[in-house]
Amino acid sequence: MSLLVVGSVAYDALESPYGKVERTLGGAATYFSISASFFTHVNLVAIVGDDFHPQDEAIFKARSIDIEGLERAEGKCFFWAGRYSENLNERVTLVTDLNVFAAFKPRLPESYRKSKFVFLANIAPDLQRDVLHQVKGRPKLVAMDTMNYWIERTNEELRETLRHVDILMINDSETRQLSNEHNLLRAAKHIFKMGPSTLVIKRGEYGALLVDKNGVFCVPAFPLEEPHDPTGAGDSFAGGFIGYLAGRGITPSHGGIDISELRRAVIYGSVMGSFCCENFGVDRFRTLTREEIEGRYHEFKACTAF
Amino acid sequence: MSLLVVGSVAYDALESPYGKVERTLGGAATYFSISASFFTHVNLVAIVGDDFHPQDEAIFKARSIDIEGLERAEGKCFFWAGRYSENLNERVTLVTDLNVFAAFKPRLPESYRKSKFVFLANIAPDLQRDVLHQVKGRPKLVAMDTMNYWIERTNEELRETLRHVDILMINDSETRQLSNEHNLLRAAKHIFKMGPSTLVIKRGEYGALLVDKNGVFCVPAFPLEEPHDPTGAGDSFAGGFIGYLAGRGITPSHGGIDISELRRAVIYGSVMGSFCCENFGVDRFRTLTREEIEGRYHEFKACTAF
């Protein structure tokens, strides 16, 4: 089923011990939609400036990603520059230029309004809610991301958006900050009271936790010998996770979302996050095949089974 | 088969947000031997002072732990005091008094010298080697722990000891320090050249990795809602891991150690580490049953299977 994503499409400058790129396609909605497109059709809502290069449209067009909702505005694209430490574990932000993204007011093309699966990437919570309002009827599944900035600055707005969401996908420090609770299992219980029935906690090189009323699913990260660039890994994880559920048409029933399918979705998310790290920006996805994805899913099983 | 362990038996003063204990039985060999004793008979080699309380012998005697090798010396027991942060993730050492441990020269009673499984807990590498020399013939399986102090101060001695060891069990920062390599998979390859054929990397709340020539086994930590005190969790992990192998008589063959058994051993190690955190010192082990261990092994499977 069709999956709607709203978020950023950007240009990034990246430096890691493995190399340097001056300007490469990035942004949460970019990573999410490309990753999800390996599993389902994606409707992309985002904004770019007049410096957006037609060549960068190609990766969306080559995949099953509708860009009718990619608004063109006067000005420049969102630009982010970051540098990773020797071990890729820490990064410093060198530049954040919001540019056209600062005035982004997402508008859904008519053809997007029937989307049954919605992912609200990390943007202002009032804009996330506005996108939901534009969808006709209640989507079958709504998932979202957020970040410390919104938790701190627009907490009430965020709480209002959370009331309309099934799955929250954030990292461990965001989980702790939002719930004001260090222990992640106890934190999940607080968050369930805010609206979401499922919490996916992304832990980078340490894997992920999925918590719902059935309990917890723990998964380590796929071990990589040569990660090059972790930028976008979390959004690629989300794309694999929601993309898998949308592709299979898996929606919450009275008993919640099927637990086996949720677990498989977490593994596909982890697989897509791991591929993302293998090259700079979205480059690894340019050559990635569904066969490689299935292969890594089975490798994942092999290195965790007992 | 009989499992020999050499290491520290100590008294600890512990503070965590869950409470405070002034003086409780601790030390690596204590945690290791109690944990391992749920799986096999243990021969303990350590030293205590004249302040060692007969009541603290009881936990060893009540289990299958031989303390003929527990030397009594004039002076006081090794004493350690530490305080944990709010989230249990960081700790400060308040006191380290080596006391009788400073002059410890491990002597194996005759009855220990035929031990087929040996665990060299974290002590000076020359003492670890000296213990190995006292064992008659080459034990079937030798495992060891070490720490940053020995990696920095007695690197050559440590390298010599590593040449005689099958399994090295250390944490991730020790792995990186010993190999001078951040990536843990690449680090393992360096360490295999030093002697061990199997590396178990303990990652605390993030689980563990087992690396050998067959590849890697990744396991998350068992999720606990109310950990009270992580002291000794790594030694309890090692005790469950080696205790399981010794109890089953699993030794390296030409193809190495059976991979399925090694994986089960990692899970038993994780299970024992998780129980350890549930109460202060070794208190959780006083009431723990083999049925509870099996129960958690199956819970572990349930929360990681996909």
Boltz contact constraints between the chains, C-beta under 6 A:
constraints:
  - contact:
      token1: [A, 87]
      token2: [B, 182]
      max_distance: 6.0
  - contact:
      token1: [A, 182]
      token2: [B, 87]
      max_distance: 6.0
  - contact:
      token1: [A, 185]
      token2: [B, 223]
      max_distance: 6.0
  - contact:
      token1: [A, 185]
      token2: [B, 225]
      max_distance: 6.0
  - contact:
      token1: [A, 186]
      token2: [B, 225]
      max_distance: 6.0
  - contact:
      token1: [A, 206]
      token2: [B, 206]
      max_distance: 6.0
  - contact:
      token1: [A, 207]
      token2: [B, 220]
      max_distance: 6.0
  - contact:
      token1: [A, 216]
      token2: [B, 223]
      max_distance: 6.0
  - contact:
      token1: [A, 216]
      token2: [B, 303]
      max_distance: 6.0
  - contact:
      token1: [A, 218]
      token2: [B, 220]
      max_distance: 6.0
  - contact:
      token1: [A, 218]
      token2: [B, 223]
      max_distance: 6.0
  - contact:
      token1: [A, 218]
      token2: [B, 303]
      max_distance: 6.0
  - contact:
      token1: [A, 218]
      token2: [B, 304]
      max_distance: 6.0
  - contact:
      token1: [A, 220]
      token2: [B, 207]
      max_distance: 6.0
  - contact:
      token1: [A, 220]
      token2: [B, 218]
      max_distance: 6.0
  - contact:
      token1: [A, 220]
      token2: [B, 220]
      max_distance: 6.0
  - contact:
      token1: [A, 223]
      token2: [B, 185]
      max_distance: 6.0
  - contact:
      token1: [A, 223]
      token2: [B, 216]
      max_distance: 6.0
  - contact:
      token1: [A, 223]
      token2: [B, 218]
      max_distance: 6.0
  - contact:
      token1: [A, 225]
      token2: [B, 185]
      max_distance: 6.0
  - contact:
      token1: [A, 225]
      token2: [B, 186]
      max_distance: 6.0
  - contact:
      token1: [A, 263]
      token2: [B, 306]
      max_distance: 6.0
  - contact:
      token1: [A, 264]
      token2: [B, 306]
      max_distance: 6.0
  - contact:
      token1: [A, 267]
      token2: [B, 306]
      max_distance: 6.0
  - contact:
      token1: [A, 303]
      token2: [B, 216]
      max_distance: 6.0
  - contact:
      token1: [A, 303]
      token2: [B, 218]
      max_distance: 6.0
  - contact:
      token1: [A, 304]
      token2: [B, 218]
      max_distance: 6.0
  - contact:
      token1: [A, 306]
      token2: [B, 263]
      max_distance: 6.0
  - contact:
      token1: [A, 306]
      token2: [B, 264]
      max_distance: 6.0
  - contact:
      token1: [A, 306]
      token2: [B, 267]
      max_distance: 6.0
